[in-house]
């Protein structure tokens, strides 16, 4: 069974609509795909209907924007009940923070000499997504400022760059609690990619496991072979379920093709058992 538990649609920062994502998953030979848009589950029902036609099992998921020691950390919630008020309200706060941030990002880029407007950014958004840095990057591409999203982030939008503005995030431990209370299984996403590695050493991951974290995303494109081996050791020592995924964004990310990393069937079974025991909804 081919299982990919981390993928995005244009309901957040992917480029495929939910049904298109499912069609791409079928073409990639996936049996199971989780739709894990940022801080929203709005596209899951459409994806599930498409999955029934395509012969792909779609898992209800979300990628929650958290922070630990003032560093952004991403947490997947798999099988969370979308009717859970506490989780829904927390994610709504994060999305609203992105909306309020946009004028400040545009102003910062203008001050740095980039002629971009809020209207330029909003023109890049489909699927009802909340405006985020990837959409700013897409606007910069459309304006000819950069070649692609990666260049926009590297030069202008990453932490410490001229266009970076922070926004509301959920405390990581609180995020783990919210996922469990909503009946879901929590997955620490690409833990040793980007800035999060420096605040998530083995001892901290062990602490998070003791605090209720369920899974560790080991096989991810941001993790090289040495990193994956180290994370497997941590997973074995802490009892965290190991997962793998593409972190697919359509054309929004290169080298993240659906199915490029997979979750073992035994891990998926463990996640399904956790969600069933908590009364969640895969």
N, C-alpha and C positions, 0 to 999 in steps of 0.2 A: 504494500500500500504506500502511495506517495502522498506525503502530508506536508503542507507548507502553512505554518501558523502565524504569518506576519505579512500582510499585504495591504496596500492602500488604494482607494479610489478617489475620484474627483470630489467626493463629499468632504475630503480634507485636501491633501496635497498630491494625490496621484493624478494621472492624466486620463485613465479609463473611467467611464461611469461604472457603477456597480455591476450591471449586467455584462458590460464589456470585459470587466475584470474576470468574471466567471467564465466567459467564453475563452479568454486567454488562458485561464487555468486548465480548461478542458483541452485546449490545443497543446499545452505543455505536459499533458498526461497526468495531471494531478487528480487524485481521488478525493482529497480533502484540502480546503483552503480556508483560512480565517481572514475575515475582513476586519482590519484593525485600524480604522481611521483615527486621526488625532482628536481625542476628547469628544467623540460623538459616535453613536451607533445608528445614525439616521439612514445609512445606506444598506443596513443588513437585511431588512425584510425584502427589499427588491432583489438583492443578491441571492437570498435563499430561494425565491421563486425561480430565478434564472438557473440556479443550481439544480432544481428538480428537473428542468428540461434538459440540461446539459449533462446530467449524470455525475455532478460534482457535489459533494457534501460541503455546505458552507457553514462555518462555525461563527457564531456571534462573538465578536471581539471588539476591543478598543485599545488604543495606545494613549495612556494617560501621561500628561506632562507633569512630572514631579521634580522635586529638588532635594538634594542632600548636601549639607555643608555649603549651601549657596551655589551649587553646581547643578545644572539640568541633568536629570536622570529620567529615562523613559520606562514605564511599567505597562506591560500588556495585561489586560483583563480578559480572560476567555470564559464565556458562558455566563456573564453577568446578566441579571434580570434588568431589562431596559426600563422597567417601571419602578426601580429602586430610587426613591426620592433623594437620598443623601448623595449617592454617586452622581445622579443627574444634575443636582444643584452645584456640586463641586466642579463638574466639567463645564457647566454653563458659565461659572465665574472665570474659568480659564479662557473660554472662547471670547467672553466679553473683554477680557484683558487684551486679547489680540486686536480686537476692534479698536479699542482706545489707544493702542500703541501705534496704529498705522499712521496717523498724522505726524507723530513725533519721528517715526522712521523717515517719512518723506521729507520732513524739515531737515533732519540730520544729513540726508543724502543731498538735498539742495545746497546746504551749507558747505558740503564737500565738493560742489561743482557739478552734481548730476541733476540734469533737468528732468525730473520725474514728478508726476502728480498722483493724487489718490485715485483719480479717474483712470489713469494708466494701469494702476494695480487692479482695480475692480474689473477692468475689461478682460483680465486674464482668468477670472474666476468663473467656473461652471459648477453645476451640481449643488449649489447652495452652500459652498464651503465658506468658512470664516477666513478672512484675509490673513495670511501669514507670510513669513519670510520667503517661502518658495514662490508665492505669487508676486512678491516684489521682485524676486530674481527673474521670473518670467517676463515681467514688464521691462526690466533692464535689457533682457535679450531682445524683446520686440523693438526697443528703442535703439538697438545697436551698440549699447554700452559695453556688453560682454557677449561672449560666444554661447555660454550655457549657464545653467543653474550653478554648477560647481564653481565656475570662475566668479560668479556673483557672490557666492558665499565666501570663497577664499579671499577675495579682494575687498568686499564691501559689507557683508552681512553677518559673518561669524563673530563670535565673542571677541571683543577688542578691536573690531573693524569700525570704520566711520559710521556705517548705517545700523549698527547693532543697538537695539533698545530692548531691555528686559521686559517681562510681563509676569502676570500672576501665575504661580505654579503651586502644586499641592505637595505638602510635605510627604516624603517617600513612605515613611512608616504609616502615615494616615492613608495614603493611597492603597497600601497593602490591606489595611483594615477595611477600607471602603469596598474593595473588590471581594473580599471574603464575605462581608455582610450582604453584598448583592448576590451571593451564591456562586461567585466566579473563582477561577484559579488565577493566581498572579504569576507573572513571568518577568524577571528582570531582563530588559531588552538590551542587547549589545552593550553589556556592562563595561567592557574594557575597550570600547571604541570612543573616539572623541575625548572630551574633557573628563568624562565620568570615571575613567580608570584611576585617576589620582585620589579620588575620595572613596573608592570602592575596593580596597584591598581585600585579601582573603578573610581577614578577621572581621571586617565590616559585613561582608556577604554572609558569613557564619552568624553574625548577630541578627541580620535581617531574616535569615532562615528560622532562627529561634523566635523571632517576632511574628512569624506567620507567612513569610514568603514561600511560595510553592515550587517555583521552577526557575531555571537559569538558562537563558538563550546562549548556547555554546557555539553552535555553528552559524556564523553570520559573516557577511563579507567584510566587516570591519575587524574581524579577528583572524590573524594569521595562524599558521599551524602551531606555533609555539604557544600562542595565547589560548587556542582551543584546548591544547593538552593541559595547560594549567587550570583552565576552567573546569575541565572534566574531573580533575583531581579534587577541586573544591566541591563540585557537585556530589561526588562520591562520598566525601568526608562529611557533608552537611545533610545529605539525603534529599537535596533538591532535584527535581525531575529535569532532565536535560532535554532541551528543544533545539530545533534548527529551523531556519527560515530564510526567505529571500529578501524580506523588507522591500518588496516590489512597489514601485511608484510609476509604472508605465514608462514613458519617455522622460519622466522627471528625474530618474537616477539611472546612470549607466552601470553595467556589471551587476545588476540585481535582478536577473531574469527569474521568473517564477520557477521554483523547483531547484534553483542552484544550490540550496541547502535544504535538508529535509529533517523532519522530526520522526524518530523511530516509532513504530506502531505501539511498542510497549509503553512509551512515554505518553502517547495519545490516550491509550487505555487508562493510564493512571490519572491523567487530567480529567477524562470523562467520569471516572469514579469519584474524584473530588467534587466535581460540579454536581453530580447527582446527589451526593451526600449532603451538599449544602443547599439543595433546592434551586440551583441555578438553571439557566436555559441555554444549552449549546445550540 
